[in-house]
Amino acid sequence: MVNPFVGTQNFGNTFPGASAPFGMVQVSPDTGGQGGYDYAQNTIYGFSQTHLSGVGCGVAGELPLMPTTGPVTDVDPEHYRSAYSHDDEEATPGYYRVGLSRYGVDAELTATERTGWQRYTFPATGAANVLFNTGKANQKVFDSEVRVVGDRTVEGRVRAGNFCAGKDEHTVYFTATFDRPFSSYGTWRGTTATPGSREAAGEGGNGAWAGFDATADRDVVVKVGLSYTGLDGARKNLAAETGDGYDFDATRAKLRDTWERQLDSVRIGGGTPERRSAFYTALYHAQLHPNLAGDVDGRYTGFDGRTHTATDYTPYQNFSLWDTYRPQNQLLELLQPQVARDVALSVVGIGRDGGWLPRWALAESETNIMTGDPVTPFLVEAWSKGLLAGHEEEAYGLLKRNATSTPPADSPYNGRSGVDYYRRLGYVPSGLELGKDCAHKGGDNDCVHPASATLEYSAADASLALMARGLGHRADARMFAERGQWYRKLWDASIAQFRPRTADGAWVTPYDPVEAGRQFHEGGAYQYQWLVPQDPAGLVGLMGGRRATERRLDSFFAYDKLLTDPAGTARRDWISAPYDYYGKPTYNPNNEPDLHAPYMYLWAGAPAKTATVVRAAMTLFTTGPDGMTGNDDLGTMSAWYVFSSLGLYPTMSGGDFLAVSSPQFESAVVRIGRYGTRQGGTLTVTAPGASDERRYVRDVSLNGRDLTRTWLPWSSVAHGGSLAHRLGTEPSAWGTRPGAEPPSVGGAGRPGSNVV
């Protein structure tokens, strides 16, 4: 049911190659493009070991291996790349195969957690080669080393970085062994190939090759172990996970079984074959990241550049927190809580080792990509599920420092770069100058997008108030709860919209809320008008009440058009282009800031409309290579699809509740991951006759008891149960009464507020 090619076209930036769930290695073909593989391109220059699914900039792609035939003379990957055809290509979870027509080679890929496997079937030739290009990646390579060791092994390292506009860098080490001795070898520096040479190093292009006689035995198997701690770590990883064997088919079968168990965590019934395939493809994509950072012995490279050993958790890396704190983090908590715990403690470890908490952490360095304070809701959410047990105070201390101060001058982190103004004014003002008013360490900066930074700080503070109160820090809880209401300081009642303002309090003029002077990050005021997950009830009050908010939502989603042409409206009225964030006053399901907006209808007393909007958004997820809505952002969009298909959605990090809506499928059996005594069991979701037409909830029951509210405490499903829906083809009164809406963290004392 999984199609790994989904999202490989139209800037979905996924990859079709082989990876274990959350594995260190993602061995996949490279054609070019931001994700490394672009379905629209027709040549391949190698099969590299590292990829990230759905990022918005070129990244990873380290150590592309390429099988060729004939003498090795031209080592430019643009010259030795091979044509291929999609008709001669296949991919399933944990396996990829393609025919390289230029060389007559059949290339196959599979993996273990920390190793990538490649099997090449050459034509009968005495000059079969495997090229190791350490100077080529899908991001900047600063320098590299490669060494031919003995007659079966190639080892080295690649130091790369500069993700998006960041100043990050990291080093990945590798050891590669073949199932038989080479017949020849060599290395290159720049464009000069030297047969018989064993070493190449430095800046610019470096590489090595191993040659084989394939006149009789045409298959060559190579397995590559990776590590971020050093060559010794790569060797240990390779030995521990593969032993002395080179059985490609057995490795492939084992990984297939792993993915089968992983995907069996949710069994759906009903729906069309395409929707079922879209669902399981999304479930697959949502479990590719984050990635193992440590070796089999627990050693990992910290953000201080030193090697550490994790004792009570497994280290992970690659945290696109601005994206994944929304639904992907919660999906892992539901299905893979042990992984979610290890991920959360890895983020705490970054703060411990590097001196500050990250925003977008790639390998062992901070990129400073994106804005706001996503690490706070991310870790508060983990705390709320008990995943920080034994580390609560350490995590809280790091979060409080991050929320109330800026990193030291010699720190590579931007942190909350506008926090001094935020503390003094209650908002980050427009007109700040980088390097003068705000420190800038590369990447993105809150002071460039002060309006969205204010909303994000406020949401993060409200989330942190929950943790402070839970840990007994009452004064802090009151302070952060008050700051959780500071989103109101940017509400311009004269235009009923969020609006940036200057340090003297004046509203920015002239002002077009669509583009909003790009002072919101990757969106305008229309997309960001809903980014108050901590206090939707308060936002409804600002907007003039439930009916006025419903009308605003109707306009935002072009609701009348959705009723007659949901798919066409989603593609014409909502979306301009994959990276056009400032072009329309409507919903942008390609990006995160308004991802939860369909569920805002619950607070407006019109839950039936959530079902219509969600079903329209689901039409953007198809089984074609362009079947991803925007970048997947390391599983974020996919997690949205999975949750929404179940009729559940986490709108507020740390709030410990799930919004309830209409399931996509007639049934779903969810195996909730076991974590101590806090959770574990089977949740059965039923909705007989569910379809795009029969989408409106008439009534819902939980374990036989009527559910009249449009939300559930997380605890009510943490040990499983039965959630039964009765659906109809017309809207009903279910969930429309005041008080049926999900909670708001803020808003004490205001009418209609349901306070956590």
N, C-alpha and C positions, 0 to 999 in steps of 0.2 A: 504493500500500500504506500510505500515511501518512494518519492521521486527526488533524488538529490540534485537534479538539474533545475528544480524550481528555484527561481531567484537568480539564476546565472545570466540573465539578460535584463536590459533596461535598468541598470544600476541597482539591482537587488544585491549584487556583490556577494552572493553565497559561493560555495565551492562544491564540486561534485565528488571529490576524492574520498579517501578512506580515513576514518578516525574512530577511535574508541570513544565512548561517552566521556566527555570532559578530559580527553587524553592530551598529553603533551604534544603529540605528533598529529598533524593533519596532512598526510601525503596526498598531493593532488596535482593535476596538470596545470601548467601555466601557459596561457595564451597572450596575456597582457590585460590591462584594465585594472580598476581599483581593487577588485577582489582577487586578482591573479588569474582568474578564468572568466573570459567573456564569451558567452555562447555564440555571439555574432561573428567572432573571429575564427579563422579557418586554419591556423597553424599553431603548433605547440613547440616551445623551446626547451621544455624540461618538466620534471616532476619534483617539486620542492617539498620540503618537510613540514613547513609551518604555514598555516592560513588562519584567518579569522572570518567568521561568517557574517556578512552583511555590514561591514564597516564602510564609512563614508570617505575614506582616504586610502591610498595605497599603503599596505602594511604587510609585514612578514614575507613569505615567499623565499625563505632562506634555503640555501643549498639545493638548487635544482639539478637533478641528475638527468642525463639525456643519453639514450642509446643511439648510436650511429653505426655506419659501416664505412669501410674504406680507410685510407690514411688520414690521420688527424693533422690537419694543416691550418685550417681556418677555425679559430676558436671564438669568433664573434657569434653570440647566440642568435643575432638577427640573420646570420648567414647559415647556421647549421639547423635552424628550426625546420620542422617537417609539417607538411599539409596532413590533414586528417578529415574524416567525414563523420557526421553525427550518425550516419547509417552504420558505421563501424565502431560504435562507442556504446558502452553500457555502464550503469552505476546502480548499486544498491547500497544500503547501509553497511559500511565496512569493506566495500569492494568497488574497484573501478577498472575498466579495461578499454583500450583504444588501439586501433591500428594506425601506425605511422607510415603513410604511403610512400614517402620519399625513400625510406630505408627498408621497407618490407618487414618491419618489426611489429610484433604484437606486444604491447606493454600492459602489465597488470599490477595493481596496487592493493595492499591490505596493510594492517597495522596491529600493534599491541598498544598498551597505554603510552609507552615511552619509546617505541621503535616503529619505524616505517619500513615496509617490505615492498620490493619491486621485483617482478619476474619478467624478463624479456625473452621472447621467442624470436631469434634471429633467422634470417634466411641462411641457407648453407653457405658459409663464407669463412675464410681464414682471417678476416679483418673485422671482427665485431668489437665495438668499443662502448664503454660507459664513461661519460664525461661528468666530472664534478666541478660545477662552476661556483666557487666560493665568493667571487666578486659580483655575483648577480643576485638581486633580491627584488621584492616588490616595494622596497623603500630604500633609503640611502644606506649603502655599505661604506663604513668608514675605513675598515681594513679587514684583512682575513689572512689565514694561514691554512695551508694544506700540505699533507705529508703522505707519501706512499710508504707503507710499513710492510716489510716482508713481501710475500707473493699473493696475499689475499685481502689486505686491509688498507683502507685509506682513512686518514684521520685529519682533524683540523678544527678551526673555529671561525665564526663570522661575527664581527662587531657591527651592528646596524642600529638605525634609529631615525629620528626626525619624522615621527608619525604626525600627519597633518602639518601643523606649523610648530610642533613641539620641539623641545631641545633634548628629548629623551635619547637614551642609548642603552643597549643591552648586548650581551655576548652569549651566543649559543655554541656549544661544543658538540662534535659528532665523532663517532667511530662507525665505519662501514666495513662489513666483511662479506666476502663472496663465498659461494658454495664450491668454488674450485679455484685453482691458482690462475693468475694472469699469464698470458703469453708475452705481453709487452706492457709498457707503462710510460708515462711522461708527465710533465707539468707545463704550465704556461704562466707568463707574466705579461700583462698587457695583451698584445697581439702576437707575441712570439712563443711558439710551441717548441719545447725541447724534449725530444724522445730520450728516455733513459734517465731523466732528471727525477729526483724524489721529493723535492721541496720547492715551494713557492710561497711568498709572504709579502705583505705590505699593502699600501693603498692601491686603488685601481683594480684592474681585472686580474684575478688569480684563479687557477684551476689545475686539475689533474685529470688524467684518464687512465683507465685500465683496459687492456686489450685481451681478446680471447679468440681462440680458434673454434669456430662454430660449424665446422664442416660436418661433423658427426653429431655431437651433442649440441643441440641448438638452443637449449634453455640455459639462461644465466639468472641466478637468484642473488640479490644483494639485500642485506638487512642493515638498517641504519639506526643506531642508538643515539639519542640526544640527551643533553644535560645543560643546565645553566650554571653549574658549579665548577665544571672542569672536565678534562678528558677522563680522569679517573671515574667520575660520576657517569659519564656516557658509557664507559666500558662495563661498569657494574650494572647499569640499567639493561644493557644489551644481554649480558650474561644471565641476569636474574629472570628476564622475561622471555628469553629465547633459547637459553642453554646452548648446546652444540648443534642443534638441529637447523635445517633449512627447508622444512616442509611447508611450502607456501599454502597448499590447499588446506592443511590442518589448521594453520594460523587463520586463514580466511573463515573456515567453518566455525572456529571458536569465537571469532569476533561477531559473526552472524548470530550465533546463539546468544551472545551478550546483548546485542541490539534487540533480539526477539524478546528477551526478558525485560529489557528497558521499556520497550514500546507496549508491552503487555500490561503496563501499569494502568492503562485505560483501555477498556474494551467497549467499543461503541456498537450500537445496533440501529438499523434504519439508515435513511439518507441515501443519496445517489452515490454511485461508485466514485465520481469525481470529488464530491464533498468528503467522502471517507478518506480518499487519498490525500486531499488537501489537509485534513485533520492530522493524519499520521505523519505527513511530511512536516507539519508545524511542530508536532510533538518531538520529532527527530531533531529539527533545527534548534529547538529550545533546550536540548540537552547536549549540545556540542561544547558549550562554554559555561563558566570559566574553565581554565585548563590547569592540569597538574604542573606545579612549579618545582617540586622537590624530587629528589632521587629516591630509589627504592629504600635507602637507609634513612630517609627523613631529612637529609641535608638539602639546603636551598640557599640561594643567594639573596640576601636581604637588601633593602633600599639604602643601606649604608655601604654597599659593595662588599660586605664580608659574608663568609659562609657561616650559616647557623644550622642547628639541628632542631627540628620540631619534635616535641615529645608527646603532646596530647592531641595533636591534630595533623591532618595531611595538608601541606601547603599547596595553595592554588595561586594562579596569576591571571592577568588579562581581565580587568574590571572596567567595563564601560558603564560606570555607575549612573551617569545622567540618564541612561536608557534603562538599564536592567533593574533599577530600584523600583520600577513601577509594577509590571506583572511578572517578570521572569524570576525575580528573587522569590516571590511568593509561590510560584509554581514549583520551584525546587524544594521549598519548605514543605509543600504538600506531598510531593512524590518522592523526593530524595533528601529528606531532612538531614541525614548525616553529611551529605555533600554540602548542603546549605550551611551547616554548622562549620565545617572545615573552611568554607569560603569566607564566612564571617570572621572567623579567628585569623584567617590569612590577612584580611583587611586590617584587623587590629594589630597584627604583626608588622604590617607596613608602618603603622603609626609608631610602634615601639622601636623598630629598627631605623626608620628613616627620620624620625622626629616629628612627623606630621601625617595626617590622614590624607589619602589621595582623592582625586576626582576622576581621572581616567588613567588607570595604571596599566602600563604595557610591560610585560616581563618584570624586570626589577627596577623600573624607573617610572617617574611621573611624567605624563605628557602635558598636563595642564589644559587638556582639550575639554571643551564645553564649560558651562558656567553654573552659578548657584552653589548649592551645598548638598549634592546628592548622597554623599557618604552618610549624612546624618539619618535621613529616613531609612537608608539601607540597613544600617546597624541597629537602629531602634526597632525596626521590623524583626530582625533576628533576635534581639533581646525579648521582644514580646512573645516569642515562641519558645523561650527558654534555651536558645541556642548559644548564648554567651555565658552559660553557667560556669562559675569559677573565674570569669573574666569581666564581670559586670562593671565593677568600679574602675578597672583599668580602661575599659572602653568608654565609660562615661567621662572620665577625666580627659581623654583625648578628644572626645566630641565637644565637651564644654570649651576647651582651649581653642579648638577649631572655630567654634561659633562666636567667640568673644574677642579673638585677637588675630593678628596676622603672623605668618611665619617670619622667622628671623631673616635678616638681609642676605645672609649667605646660604639660605635654604633654597633648593630648586623649586619649591612649591609656591604657586600663587595663593592658594587657600582662598578664603573669603576676602578678596583684595579690597572690597568696598565696605568692610565691616565697621571701620572707624566712623565713616559718615552715617552708616546705618544706625549705629548706636546713638549717635548724637542727634540725627534728624528724624530717625524712624524710617528712612528710605535711603537708597543709593541715588544721589542726584545726577542729573544729566550735565554734561560738559566737563567731566573730569579728564585730565591729561595723563596718559600712561608715562611712567618714569618720573613724573613730578608729583601728581596727586595720588597716584596708585602705583605700587611696586608691580613690576612685570617681569616674569621669569620665562617668557615664551608661551606659545599656545594661545588659548583664548583668555579673556579677562572680563571679570564682572563689571568693571568700570566702563567697558565698551557697550555693555548691554545692561544698563542700570535698572531699567524697568522690570525686566524678567528676573534679574538678580534679586530685587526687592521681594517679588512674589515668592521666589524659591527660598530665600532666607526665611521668610515668614512661615512658609509651610514646614521647613525644616525645624524651626524653633518650636512650633506647636507639637511636632513629633517628639522633639527632645524633652519637652515639658512632661510628656507621659512617662518617659524613662526616669526623669529626675524625681517625679512624684513617687514612682514605684520603688525607687531606691532610697526614699526618705529624705531627699534634698528639697525640702519644702520651699525655701526661699528661691532657689533656682527654678523650681517648678512654676512659681508665680511669675518670675521674671520672663521665662521662656513662653509661658502661656500668654502673657501680655504682648510679647513680641510676635506671637502667632496671630495677633490681630492687626499688625502693622500693614498688612496688605491694603487696609482701608485708606492709608495715607496717600495712595496713588489713585484712589477712585475720584474721578471728576464727575460730580453729580450733574453738572450742566450738560454733559454729553452722555452721561450714564455709561462711562467706559473708563478702563484703566489708562492712565496717561502719565508719561514721565514729567518730572518737574525739576527745576534747578535748585541749587543750594539755598537760594533766598526764598524758596517756596513757590515761585511762579511756575505756572503750567507752561510746558514747551509749546511755543507757537511759531509758525502755523503747525497744524497737526492733522495728519491723515492716519486714522487708526488702522488702515489696511497695511501700510508699510511701517507706520509708526516710527519713522526715522531709523529703522533697524535697531532701535534701542531695546527691543525684545530679541532674544537669541533664537534664530531659526523659526520665526513666526511673528505675526503682528499682534495688535491688541485684540483682534477678534479671536485668534487662536488661544491667546493667553487669558482671555476674560474668564475662563473656567478654572484656572489654576489656583484654586483655593480648596484643595482636598480636605484641609483641616476644618473648614467651616462653610460647607455648602449652604447651610441654613442661613448663615449671616450674609452670604453672597446673594441668596434669593431675596433677602430683605433689601439689600442695596439696589437690586434690580427692580424693585417695586412690587414684590410679592410673587406668589406662585403663578398666577395667570400671566403676568408680564414676563416672567422668566420663561414660561412655556412658549410664549410668542417669540421671544428672542431665540430660543433653541430652534423653533420651527424655521425661522429665517436662516439661522446658522447652518442647518442641515438641508435647506431647500426641501422641507418636508412634504409639501404638496406634490412636488415632482417625484419624490421617492415612492409615493403611493402608486403611481402609474408606471414609472420606469426606474426601478431602484438601481439596476446595474449601469444604465446610461447616465443617470444623475450623478452617481458616485464617480464616474470617470470624466464627466464633463464639468459638472458644477463644483465638485469638491477639489479636484486635482488639476493643477496646471502642468507640472513636470516634476520629475523626482526631486530636484533640488530647488524648486521655486517655492520658497517659504513666505514670500511677501507679496503674492500676487492676487489673493482673493480674501473676501470676508467670510469664507465658509470653512467647514471642517476640513482638516488636512490629516487623513489617516496614514499618510506616509511618515509622520513624525510624532514624537512623543508628547509635546506640551498639552495637546488636547485629546490624548488617547482615551482618557476616561470620560470625555464629554458626553457620549451617548447615554451614560448612566446618570447624568445630571437631571434627566427627566424624572427620576425617582423623587428628587427633592421638590420638583415642580408639581408633583401630584399627577403625573401623566406617564406611568410606567409602561403602558402599552406602546408608547412611541419609542421607547428604548428598543423594544423588539424590532420595530421597523427599521430603525437606523442601523442596528447591529447586523441584521440580515443583509442590508444593502452593502455595508462594509465587507461582509464575508464574500460578496461577489468578486472582490478584488483579489482574493486568494484562489488561484486556479492551479492546474497541474501542468501548465506550460512553463517554459523557461522564464517567461515574464510574469509568472504567477505570484509574485511577492509584492506587497504594497510598500514601496520605498525600500530602504535598506533594512535588513532584518535586525541590525544592531545587536549582534550576539544573542539572538533568540528572543528579543523583546516583542517584536510584532507577532512572532509565532506563538509566544506565550499568551498574548492578547487573544489570539484566535482560539487557543485551547480552552482558556477560561470561559470566553464568551460562548463557545460551543456547549459548555456544560451548564450555561445559564447562571454562572457565578462570576463575580469580579471583585478584586480587592482595590477599592478606590483610595484608601488611606493607609499609608505605611505606619505600622504601630497601633492602628486602631482596633485590630483584632476582630474585624468583621468582614463579611462578604456581601456585596450587593447581590440581589436575586433578580433574575430575569428569565427569559424564555430559552430553554435548551434548543440546540439545533437538531439533535438526533432523538430518535424515539427512546433510546436507552443508552446509558453509559455506566459501566462498572469501574469505579476508580479504586485502585489499590493504594490506600494512603500509607506513605512510608512510615515505618516504625521508628520512634525516637523515645526511648525509655518508657515511662508511663504516660507521657504527655500526648502521644498520638499513635495511631496505627490501627488499621481495620479496613473495612470495605464500605465505600459509599456507593449506593445504587441510585442513579438519577433516572426517572422514567417520565416520558411525555408521549403517550400513545398518539399516533397520527401526526406527529410534529412534521412540519414542512414550511416552506417559505410563506405559504398562504395561511396555514394553521399555526400561527406564531404567537397569538395573544393568550396570556395567562388568564384563565377563568378562576382557578383556585390552585393552591399549593398546600401540601401537607408534609410535615417532617415527622417521620416515625409514627404516622397515623394521626397526628394532631395538626389541625388547621394552622397554616402560617398566614397571618393577615398583614404582616409587615413585609417590606421589600428588602429585608436583610436578615442575615444569620450571624450570630457570634461564631467565630472560628471554632471555639470549643464544642459547639453543637454538632460539628461534622468531623472533628479531629479523630474520633474513634469509629467513624463510619456511620451507617444508618441508611434510611430510605427517604429520599426526597422525591415526592410524586407530584407531577404537574397534570392539570387538566387544561388543555388548550382549545382555543376556538378560532374562528375566522374573523371575528369582530372584537373590538376592544371591549373590556369589561370594567367593572368598578373595582377590581382587585387592586389593592395597594394605593388607592387614590385618596383615602381620607387623611387629614392632617394627623401627624404623629406616626404614620406608617413608613415614613422615609427613613433611610439609614442615619446613623448618628453623625453629629458634628462634634469635634473636639472642643472648638470654641463656641462662643455664643451664649454663655450662661445668662439667664435673665431675659433673653429676647424671645418673643412669641414664636412658636413653631420650631424652636431649637431643641434638638434631641441630643443632650449632652452626654458624652462618655464620662 
